[in-house]
């Protein structure tokens, strides 16, 4: 067996694969073979490195050189220059926007400096389809420790002591949930992993399953041991083909190595895991709806109690945790509850994975300690707002969360602080907005999403959100009134107080938070029929400045509806009754003559 002295790690996450990282990997292998180096240098596919803005990413070990935005054609230069001659390929190194200097090691990049990777510890470092690499990084050691040294109740006490709370949105104490399920007597119990990640812009759970599936499998087995379950189920949306593929490979390998199945590691503990597919319904992220979907029923939530811990899948006690929650379990067992509890804040321990997206320079997947501020995440890790524009708001918690303004930039990120600010942690989506975003449109966007995703079972969510959306749409069309703003607030509270499940109860949050922090924008839409951000098309009008217009006819020739008229070399005019506000005239004009009013 060859002993490699150099390893080339190529990101194999969904984003980088979409940018031809598979071809890049193949080209690297072929070039190494051309030089007879295939037995000295190994090319490995890993999970997501996190810095998605700069993918595809290639990392060289052992010198830790970090190449960004690598194209398949760059494989020749990497092999010929870096591998053969020991010279780093300068133009592929990350350029620090603060000083324009190249940075060759990721640990010196602002994007990574303040991160603490626990749930993402193996993503970007191991081949997710090779169980031996996982085992070589303390994989399945926690399961062995539990089976050999701890009683189930002792493991539960350790998880409780760590302070780990559910990372799926609700933040319920994980150890307490396990304890409740443990105490219920039943002939059969189930462990369920909720991998139904449906927030717009969120890709935390998908990346963990793509980059480190064994960590979830190991944690599910530990949970099964603790609650007395012999069967596990992973509920994952069918739109995650790569995560499903790697999870299947990992399950087969775990069974082959005796880490799933009967008498695991020589103990009396039996545990097996099956995969169940979801069709992409956002409401199935709610645990009772998820369970109904797995049972082949309509994915609708039910009133609690009884909780799934008492009566869940097939009427049996069921423990439901999401992917990120499970990914934290093995390191807690291996390093101790005190170690984990030493990270974060008093009531929010450990780290949180966020999908950082929107109008920000460094889009990607980050893992930060609880208690870090929004300012540090957006400006230090995220690199600030794109194109030097002004920060306007950040939406945390996805469609269930709220928009926070610059007044909250120094707010420590944890469960309680975000709730107090009018938002929530959610599963980890974090979308940044700049001065060009209209907050009425943002509220409308999120409400439209929850409206589409509502199961329709309860009237407040099904009908109430429809009425909310109609009012918002009317305001964005310039047809709203001051009374409509009052109706928005009153109706939002009714929906929050009377909806059946978390989807309906939190769906008005984006409306309420934008009303609280951006009431001036609502008033501008209603009183002056203007959109300050210039985003609501119905409130825009295009005009041509006669003094600047040269009569080149570019706007006339490109207008799709013939709304522009005028003589050649003479001023042109826009017929507002015909204009569809497509903006082509603005785009085509070379003389800055087209204006938006």
C-alpha positions as CSV (number, residue, x, y, z in Angstrom):
1,X,0.0,0.0,0.0
2,X,1.4,3.4,-1.0
3,X,2.5,5.8,1.7
4,X,1.7,9.3,0.6
5,X,3.8,12.2,1.7
6,X,1.5,14.9,0.3
7,X,-2.3,15.1,0.2
8,X,-4.4,17.4,-2.1
9,X,-7.8,17.9,-0.6
10,X,-10.5,19.0,-3.1
11,X,-13.9,20.2,-1.9
12,X,-16.6,17.8,-2.9
13,X,-19.6,19.7,-1.5
14,X,-22.6,20.4,-3.6
15,X,-21.6,24.0,-4.4
16,X,-18.1,23.1,-5.5
17,X,-19.3,20.1,-7.5
18,X,-21.5,22.4,-9.4
19,X,-18.4,24.4,-10.2
20,X,-16.6,21.3,-11.7
21,X,-14.6,20.2,-8.7
22,X,-15.0,16.6,-9.9
23,X,-13.3,17.5,-13.2
24,X,-10.6,19.4,-11.2
25,X,-10.0,16.3,-9.1
26,X,-9.7,14.1,-12.2
27,X,-7.3,16.6,-13.8
28,X,-5.1,16.7,-10.7
29,X,-4.9,12.9,-10.7
30,X,-4.1,12.7,-14.4
31,X,-1.3,15.3,-14.1
32,X,0.2,13.6,-11.1
33,X,0.2,10.3,-13.1
34,X,1.9,12.1,-16.0
35,X,4.8,12.8,-13.7
36,X,4.7,9.4,-12.0
37,X,3.6,10.8,-8.7
38,X,0.4,8.9,-8.2
39,X,2.0,6.8,-5.4
40,X,3.5,9.8,-3.6
41,X,0.7,12.4,-3.8
42,X,-2.9,11.5,-3.0
43,X,-5.9,13.5,-4.2
44,X,-8.9,13.3,-1.8
45,X,-12.4,14.4,-2.0
46,X,-13.7,16.1,1.2
47,X,-16.8,17.7,2.4
48,X,-17.5,21.4,2.4
49,X,-14.7,23.7,3.6
50,X,-17.3,26.4,4.3
51,X,-15.9,29.2,2.3
52,X,-18.5,28.7,-0.5
53,X,-18.0,32.2,-1.9
54,X,-14.5,31.2,-3.0
55,X,-15.1,27.6,-4.2
56,X,-13.9,25.3,-5.6
57,X,-11.3,25.1,-2.9
58,X,-8.1,23.0,-2.9
59,X,-6.0,22.5,0.2
60,X,-2.5,21.0,0.1
61,X,-1.2,19.1,3.2
62,X,1.1,19.0,5.1
63,X,1.9,22.7,4.4
64,X,-1.8,23.8,4.6
65,X,-1.8,25.9,1.5
66,X,-5.3,27.0,0.7
67,X,-6.2,27.7,-2.9
68,X,-9.5,29.4,-3.8
69,X,-11.7,29.7,-6.9
70,X,-9.7,26.9,-8.5
71,X,-10.8,25.9,-12.1
72,X,-10.1,22.5,-13.7
73,X,-7.5,24.0,-15.9
74,X,-5.5,25.1,-12.8
75,X,-4.7,21.5,-12.0
76,X,-1.6,21.5,-14.3
77,X,-0.2,24.6,-12.6
78,X,-0.8,23.3,-9.1
79,X,1.0,20.1,-9.9
80,X,3.9,21.6,-11.9
81,X,4.5,24.5,-9.7
82,X,3.5,23.6,-6.2
83,X,4.0,19.8,-6.1
84,X,7.1,19.6,-8.3
85,X,8.9,22.9,-7.7
86,X,7.6,23.8,-4.2
87,X,6.4,27.2,-5.4
88,X,2.9,28.3,-4.4
89,X,0.6,29.4,-7.1
90,X,0.1,33.1,-6.1
91,X,-2.9,34.0,-8.2
92,X,-4.9,31.1,-6.6
93,X,-4.3,32.2,-3.0
94,X,-6.9,34.2,-1.2
95,X,-6.5,38.0,-1.5
96,X,-7.3,39.8,1.8
97,X,-9.6,42.7,0.7
98,X,-8.3,44.9,3.6
99,X,-4.7,45.1,2.3
100,X,-4.7,43.2,-1.0
101,X,-2.1,40.8,0.3
102,X,-2.2,37.1,-0.6
103,X,-2.9,34.7,2.3
104,X,-1.7,31.1,1.9
105,X,-3.1,29.5,5.1
106,X,-6.8,29.4,6.0
107,X,-6.0,29.9,9.7
108,X,-4.8,33.4,8.9
109,X,-8.0,34.4,7.0
110,X,-10.6,36.5,8.8
111,X,-13.3,34.1,7.6
112,X,-11.8,31.3,9.8
113,X,-10.1,33.1,12.6
114,X,-13.1,33.4,14.9
115,X,-14.7,30.1,14.0
116,X,-14.7,27.1,16.4
117,X,-15.5,24.0,14.5
118,X,-17.2,21.2,16.5
119,X,-20.2,20.1,14.4
120,X,-18.1,20.8,11.3
121,X,-14.9,19.4,12.7
122,X,-14.3,16.9,10.0
123,X,-15.9,18.7,7.0
124,X,-13.1,19.6,4.6
125,X,-10.6,17.4,6.4
126,X,-11.6,13.8,5.7
127,X,-13.1,11.8,2.8
128,X,-16.7,11.3,3.9
129,X,-16.9,8.1,1.9
130,X,-14.1,6.4,3.8
131,X,-15.0,5.2,7.3
132,X,-11.3,4.6,8.2
133,X,-10.6,8.3,7.9
134,X,-13.4,9.0,10.3
135,X,-12.2,6.3,12.7
136,X,-8.7,7.8,12.4
137,X,-10.1,11.1,13.8
138,X,-11.7,9.7,16.9
139,X,-14.6,8.3,15.0
140,X,-16.8,5.8,16.9
141,X,-14.6,6.2,20.0
142,X,-17.5,7.9,21.8
143,X,-19.9,5.0,21.0
144,X,-17.3,2.6,22.3
145,X,-16.8,4.6,25.5
146,X,-20.6,4.7,26.1
147,X,-21.0,1.0,25.6
148,X,-18.0,0.1,27.6
149,X,-17.9,2.6,30.5
150,X,-21.3,4.3,30.9
151,X,-24.9,3.3,31.8
152,X,-27.5,5.0,29.6
153,X,-28.5,7.3,32.4
154,X,-24.9,8.3,32.9
155,X,-24.6,9.3,29.3
156,X,-27.8,11.3,29.5
157,X,-26.5,13.1,32.6
158,X,-23.3,14.0,30.7
159,X,-25.4,15.5,27.8
160,X,-27.5,17.4,30.3
161,X,-24.4,18.7,32.0
162,X,-22.9,19.9,28.7
163,X,-25.9,22.3,28.2
164,X,-26.4,21.2,24.6
165,X,-29.7,22.5,23.2
166,X,-31.5,21.4,20.1
167,X,-30.0,23.1,17.0
168,X,-33.2,22.7,14.9
169,X,-34.8,25.9,16.0
170,X,-36.6,25.4,19.3
171,X,-33.5,25.1,21.5
172,X,-35.0,22.4,23.8
173,X,-32.4,20.9,26.1
174,X,-31.1,17.7,24.3
175,X,-30.3,15.7,27.5
176,X,-33.7,16.4,28.9
177,X,-35.4,15.2,25.7
178,X,-33.3,12.0,25.9
179,X,-34.2,11.6,29.6
180,X,-37.9,11.9,29.0
181,X,-37.8,9.3,26.2
182,X,-35.6,7.0,28.3
183,X,-38.2,7.0,31.2
184,X,-41.1,5.9,29.0
185,X,-41.7,2.2,29.0
186,X,-42.2,0.5,25.6
187,X,-41.4,-2.6,23.7
188,X,-40.0,-0.5,20.9
189,X,-38.5,3.0,20.7
190,X,-37.1,5.0,17.8
191,X,-34.4,7.6,17.2
192,X,-35.2,10.0,14.4
193,X,-32.7,12.4,12.7
194,X,-34.5,15.4,11.2
195,X,-32.5,16.2,8.0
196,X,-35.5,18.0,6.4
197,X,-33.7,21.4,6.1
198,X,-36.1,23.8,4.3
199,X,-35.2,27.4,5.2
200,X,-34.4,29.6,2.2
201,X,-30.6,30.0,2.0
202,X,-29.9,27.3,4.7
203,X,-27.5,24.4,4.0
204,X,-26.0,23.5,7.4
205,X,-27.4,20.0,7.8
206,X,-26.9,19.1,4.1
207,X,-23.2,20.0,4.4
208,X,-22.7,17.9,7.6
209,X,-24.3,14.9,5.9
210,X,-22.2,15.5,2.8
211,X,-19.0,16.0,4.7
212,X,-19.2,13.9,7.9
213,X,-22.1,11.4,7.8
214,X,-20.5,9.0,10.3
215,X,-20.7,11.6,13.0
216,X,-24.5,11.6,12.7
217,X,-24.7,7.8,12.6
218,X,-22.5,7.4,15.7
219,X,-24.6,10.0,17.6
220,X,-27.8,8.3,16.6
221,X,-26.4,5.0,17.9
222,X,-25.4,6.7,21.2
223,X,-28.9,8.1,21.5
224,X,-30.4,4.7,20.8
225,X,-28.3,3.2,23.6
226,X,-29.4,6.0,26.0
227,X,-33.2,5.8,25.4
228,X,-33.4,2.1,24.8
229,X,-34.1,2.2,21.0
230,X,-32.9,-0.4,18.5
231,X,-34.1,1.4,15.4
232,X,-33.2,4.7,13.9
233,X,-34.6,6.7,11.0
234,X,-33.1,9.5,9.0
235,X,-35.8,11.7,7.4
236,X,-34.1,13.6,4.6
237,X,-35.5,15.6,1.7
238,X,-35.1,13.9,-1.7
239,X,-33.6,17.1,-3.1
240,X,-30.3,16.2,-1.4
241,X,-28.9,13.5,-3.7
242,X,-25.3,13.9,-2.7
243,X,-26.1,13.8,1.1
244,X,-28.3,10.7,0.5
245,X,-25.5,9.0,-1.5
246,X,-22.9,9.6,1.1
247,X,-25.2,8.7,4.0
248,X,-26.0,5.4,2.2
249,X,-22.3,4.6,1.8
250,X,-21.6,5.5,5.4
251,X,-24.5,3.2,6.6
252,X,-23.1,0.3,4.6
253,X,-19.6,0.8,5.9
254,X,-20.8,1.1,9.6
255,X,-22.7,-2.1,9.3
256,X,-19.7,-3.8,7.6
257,X,-17.4,-2.7,10.5
258,X,-19.9,-4.0,13.1
259,X,-20.8,-0.4,14.2
260,X,-24.5,-0.9,13.3
261,X,-26.5,-4.1,13.5
262,X,-26.5,-6.7,16.3
263,X,-24.2,-6.8,19.3
264,X,-22.4,-3.6,18.4
265,X,-18.7,-3.7,19.4
266,X,-19.3,-7.0,21.2
267,X,-22.0,-5.5,23.5
268,X,-25.6,-6.5,23.9
269,X,-26.7,-3.4,22.1
270,X,-28.5,-3.7,18.7
271,X,-29.1,-0.7,16.5
272,X,-30.0,-0.2,12.8
273,X,-30.7,2.9,10.7
274,X,-33.1,3.3,7.8
275,X,-33.5,6.3,5.4
276,X,-36.9,7.9,4.8
277,X,-37.4,10.5,2.1
278,X,-39.3,13.7,2.3
279,X,-40.8,15.6,-0.7
280,X,-39.5,19.0,0.4
281,X,-42.4,20.2,2.5
282,X,-41.1,22.9,4.9
283,X,-43.8,22.0,7.5
284,X,-42.3,18.5,7.8
285,X,-39.5,20.0,9.7
286,X,-41.9,20.1,12.6
287,X,-41.5,16.8,14.4
288,X,-45.1,15.6,14.5
289,X,-45.6,16.4,10.8
290,X,-42.3,14.7,10.0
291,X,-43.4,11.6,11.9
292,X,-46.7,11.5,10.0
293,X,-44.8,11.8,6.7
294,X,-42.6,8.9,7.6
295,X,-45.7,6.8,8.4
296,X,-47.0,7.5,4.9
297,X,-49.6,10.0,6.1
298,X,-50.2,13.6,5.1
299,X,-47.4,15.8,6.6
300,X,-49.5,17.7,9.0
301,X,-48.6,18.6,12.6
302,X,-50.7,17.5,15.6
303,X,-51.4,19.2,18.9
304,X,-49.0,18.4,21.7
305,X,-49.2,16.6,24.2
306,X,-48.6,13.8,23.7
307,X,-45.1,14.6,22.7
308,X,-43.2,12.3,20.3
309,X,-41.1,11.2,23.3
310,X,-44.2,9.6,24.7
311,X,-46.0,8.7,21.5
312,X,-44.3,9.3,18.2
313,X,-43.5,7.1,15.2
314,X,-46.0,4.2,15.0
315,X,-47.3,5.3,18.4
316,X,-44.0,4.4,20.0
317,X,-41.7,6.7,22.1
318,X,-39.6,8.6,19.6
319,X,-36.6,11.0,20.1
320,X,-36.2,13.5,17.3
321,X,-33.1,15.6,16.9
322,X,-31.7,17.4,13.9
323,X,-28.4,16.8,12.1
324,X,-26.4,19.5,13.8
325,X,-27.5,18.5,17.3
326,X,-26.4,14.9,16.6
327,X,-23.0,16.1,15.2
328,X,-22.2,17.7,18.6
329,X,-22.7,14.4,20.6
330,X,-19.5,12.5,19.8
331,X,-17.1,15.3,20.8
332,X,-19.0,16.0,24.0
333,X,-18.5,12.3,25.0
334,X,-14.8,12.3,23.9
335,X,-13.8,15.7,25.4
336,X,-16.3,16.0,28.3
337,X,-19.3,18.0,29.3
338,X,-17.2,20.7,31.0
339,X,-15.2,21.3,27.8
340,X,-18.4,21.9,25.8
341,X,-20.1,23.9,28.6
342,X,-17.0,26.1,28.7
343,X,-17.9,27.4,25.2
344,X,-20.7,29.9,24.7
345,X,-22.9,31.8,27.1
346,X,-24.6,30.9,30.4
347,X,-27.8,29.6,28.8
348,X,-26.5,28.8,25.3
349,X,-23.6,26.4,25.3
350,X,-21.3,25.4,22.6
351,X,-21.3,26.6,19.0
352,X,-23.8,27.3,16.3
353,X,-23.5,26.6,12.5
354,X,-24.9,29.4,10.3
355,X,-25.4,29.6,6.6
356,X,-24.2,33.1,5.9
357,X,-25.7,34.5,2.7
358,X,-27.1,37.6,1.0
359,X,-25.4,40.9,0.4
360,X,-22.2,39.9,2.0
361,X,-18.6,39.5,0.7
362,X,-17.9,36.1,2.3
363,X,-20.9,33.8,1.6
364,X,-20.5,30.4,3.3
365,X,-21.0,28.0,6.1
366,X,-19.6,29.1,9.5
367,X,-19.5,27.7,13.0
368,X,-19.1,30.2,15.8
369,X,-19.2,30.1,19.6
370,X,-22.5,31.2,21.1
371,X,-22.2,34.8,22.4
372,X,-20.3,36.1,19.3
373,X,-21.9,39.4,18.1
374,X,-23.7,39.9,14.8
375,X,-21.1,42.6,14.0
376,X,-18.3,40.1,14.3
377,X,-20.1,37.6,12.1
378,X,-21.1,40.1,9.4
379,X,-18.0,42.3,9.3
380,X,-15.1,40.1,10.5
381,X,-16.1,36.7,9.3
382,X,-18.4,37.8,6.5
383,X,-16.1,40.6,5.3
384,X,-18.7,43.3,5.3
385,X,-21.4,44.3,2.8
386,X,-20.8,43.8,-0.9
387,X,-19.7,46.8,-3.0
388,X,-19.2,48.9,0.0
389,X,-22.9,49.5,0.5
390,X,-24.6,50.3,3.8
391,X,-25.8,47.5,6.0
392,X,-29.6,47.6,6.4
393,X,-30.7,44.4,8.2
394,X,-30.0,40.7,8.9
395,X,-32.6,38.0,8.9
396,X,-31.9,35.3,11.4
397,X,-34.0,32.2,11.9
398,X,-35.2,31.9,8.3
399,X,-38.9,32.5,7.5
400,X,-39.7,32.1,11.2
401,X,-37.2,34.7,12.4
402,X,-37.1,38.5,12.1
403,X,-35.1,41.3,10.6
404,X,-32.6,43.0,12.9
405,X,-31.2,46.5,12.2
406,X,-27.7,48.0,12.9
407,X,-28.9,48.8,16.4
408,X,-28.6,45.1,17.1
409,X,-25.1,44.5,15.6
410,X,-23.5,44.3,19.0
411,X,-26.1,41.8,20.3
412,X,-24.5,38.5,21.4
413,X,-25.9,35.6,19.4
414,X,-27.7,33.1,21.5
415,X,-31.2,31.7,21.9
416,X,-32.4,34.3,24.5
417,X,-30.9,37.4,23.0
418,X,-32.2,36.8,19.6
419,X,-35.7,36.2,20.9
420,X,-35.6,39.3,23.0
421,X,-34.5,41.3,19.9
422,X,-37.6,40.1,18.0
423,X,-36.0,37.3,16.0
424,X,-34.9,33.7,16.8
425,X,-32.0,31.4,16.3
426,X,-33.9,29.0,14.1
427,X,-31.9,26.3,12.4
428,X,-29.1,28.7,11.3
429,X,-30.0,30.7,8.2
430,X,-28.5,34.2,8.3
431,X,-29.3,36.5,5.3
432,X,-27.8,39.9,5.2
433,X,-29.5,42.9,3.4
434,X,-28.1,46.2,2.2
435,X,-29.5,49.6,1.5
436,X,-31.1,48.5,-1.8
437,X,-33.4,46.0,-0.1
438,X,-37.1,47.0,0.5
439,X,-38.2,45.7,3.8
440,X,-41.9,45.5,2.7
441,X,-40.8,43.2,-0.1
442,X,-38.6,41.2,2.3
443,X,-41.6,40.6,4.6
444,X,-43.7,39.7,1.6
445,X,-41.1,37.3,0.3
446,X,-40.9,35.3,3.6
447,X,-44.6,35.4,4.1
448,X,-45.2,34.1,0.6
449,X,-42.8,31.2,1.4
450,X,-44.7,30.2,4.5
451,X,-48.0,30.7,2.8
452,X,-46.9,28.2,0.1
453,X,-45.5,25.8,2.7
454,X,-48.5,25.8,5.1
455,X,-50.1,22.4,5.4
456,X,-53.5,24.2,5.6
457,X,-54.7,22.2,8.6
458,X,-55.5,25.2,10.9
459,X,-57.5,28.2,9.9
460,X,-55.2,31.0,11.3
461,X,-52.2,29.8,9.3
462,X,-54.1,28.8,6.1
463,X,-56.4,31.9,5.9
464,X,-54.7,34.4,8.2
465,X,-51.4,34.3,6.3
466,X,-53.3,34.6,3.0
467,X,-54.9,37.8,4.3
468,X,-51.5,39.1,5.6
469,X,-50.0,38.5,2.2
470,X,-52.8,40.3,0.4
471,X,-52.4,43.3,2.6
472,X,-48.6,43.3,2.0
473,X,-49.1,42.9,-1.7
474,X,-51.6,45.8,-1.7
475,X,-49.0,48.0,0.1
476,X,-46.3,47.1,-2.3
477,X,-48.6,48.0,-5.2
478,X,-49.2,51.5,-3.7
479,X,-52.8,50.7,-2.9
480,X,-52.4,50.3,0.9
481,X,-53.7,52.6,3.6
482,X,-52.7,53.5,7.2
483,X,-55.5,51.2,8.4
484,X,-53.8,48.3,6.5
485,X,-50.6,48.8,8.7
486,X,-52.7,48.5,11.8
487,X,-54.5,45.4,10.4
488,X,-51.1,43.8,9.7
489,X,-50.0,44.1,13.3
490,X,-53.3,42.9,14.8
491,X,-53.7,40.0,12.4
492,X,-50.1,38.9,13.0
493,X,-50.7,38.6,16.7
494,X,-53.9,36.6,16.2
495,X,-52.0,34.2,13.9
496,X,-49.2,33.8,16.4
497,X,-51.5,33.1,19.3
498,X,-53.9,30.7,17.6
499,X,-51.9,28.6,15.0
500,X,-51.4,25.0,15.7
501,X,-47.7,24.5,15.1
502,X,-44.5,26.4,15.0
503,X,-44.8,27.3,11.3
504,X,-47.9,29.3,11.8
505,X,-47.0,30.7,15.2
506,X,-43.8,32.2,13.9
507,X,-44.9,33.0,10.3
508,X,-45.7,36.7,11.1
509,X,-42.3,37.3,12.7
510,X,-40.8,38.9,9.5
511,X,-43.9,41.2,9.3
512,X,-43.8,42.2,12.9
513,X,-40.0,42.8,13.0
514,X,-40.1,45.0,9.8
515,X,-43.0,46.9,11.2
516,X,-41.1,47.5,14.4
517,X,-37.8,48.6,12.8
518,X,-38.8,50.0,9.4
519,X,-42.2,51.6,9.9
520,X,-41.0,54.6,7.9
521,X,-40.7,52.4,4.8
522,X,-44.3,51.2,5.3
523,X,-45.5,54.8,5.7
524,X,-43.6,55.8,2.5
525,X,-45.4,53.1,0.6
526,X,-48.8,54.0,2.0
527,X,-48.7,57.8,2.3
528,X,-46.4,58.8,-0.6
529,X,-46.7,55.7,-2.8
530,X,-42.9,55.5,-3.0
531,X,-40.6,52.6,-2.4
532,X,-37.4,54.2,-0.8
533,X,-35.3,51.3,-1.9
534,X,-36.6,51.4,-5.5
535,X,-37.6,47.7,-5.5
536,X,-41.4,47.7,-5.7
537,X,-42.0,47.9,-9.4
538,X,-45.6,49.2,-9.2
539,X,-44.3,52.3,-7.4
540,X,-41.5,53.0,-9.9
541,X,-41.7,55.2,-13.0
542,X,-39.0,55.6,-15.7
543,X,-38.4,59.0,-17.2
544,X,-35.9,60.3,-19.8
545,X,-34.0,63.5,-19.1
546,X,-34.4,65.6,-22.2
547,X,-31.2,67.5,-21.7
548,X,-29.1,64.3,-21.5
549,X,-30.9,62.3,-24.2
550,X,-29.0,62.3,-27.5
551,X,-31.7,60.6,-29.5
552,X,-29.5,57.5,-30.2
553,X,-32.7,55.4,-30.1
554,X,-31.2,52.6,-28.1
555,X,-34.0,52.7,-25.6
556,X,-36.6,52.9,-28.3
557,X,-35.2,49.9,-30.2
558,X,-35.0,47.8,-27.1
559,X,-38.2,48.6,-25.3
560,X,-40.3,45.3,-25.5
561,X,-43.7,47.0,-25.4
562,X,-43.1,50.1,-27.5
563,X,-43.5,52.5,-24.6
564,X,-40.8,54.9,-25.8
565,X,-41.2,57.4,-28.6
566,X,-39.1,60.2,-30.1
567,X,-37.3,61.3,-33.2
568,X,-33.8,60.3,-34.1
569,X,-31.2,62.7,-32.5
570,X,-34.1,64.2,-30.6
571,X,-35.3,63.8,-27.0
572,X,-37.3,60.6,-26.3
573,X,-40.3,60.1,-23.9
574,X,-41.8,57.2,-21.9
575,X,-45.5,56.5,-22.1
576,X,-46.3,55.6,-18.5
577,X,-49.5,53.9,-19.6
578,X,-47.6,51.4,-21.6
579,X,-44.4,51.0,-19.6
580,X,-44.1,47.6,-17.8
581,X,-41.1,48.9,-15.7
582,X,-38.7,46.2,-17.0
583,X,-35.7,48.5,-16.7
584,X,-34.2,47.7,-20.2
585,X,-34.1,51.4,-21.1
586,X,-32.1,52.2,-18.0
587,X,-29.8,49.2,-18.8
588,X,-29.2,50.2,-22.4
589,X,-28.8,54.0,-22.1
590,X,-25.2,55.0,-22.4
591,X,-25.7,58.7,-21.5
592,X,-27.4,58.4,-18.1
593,X,-30.5,59.9,-19.5
594,X,-33.0,57.4,-18.0
595,X,-34.0,58.2,-14.5
596,X,-36.2,56.3,-11.9
597,X,-38.7,58.4,-10.0
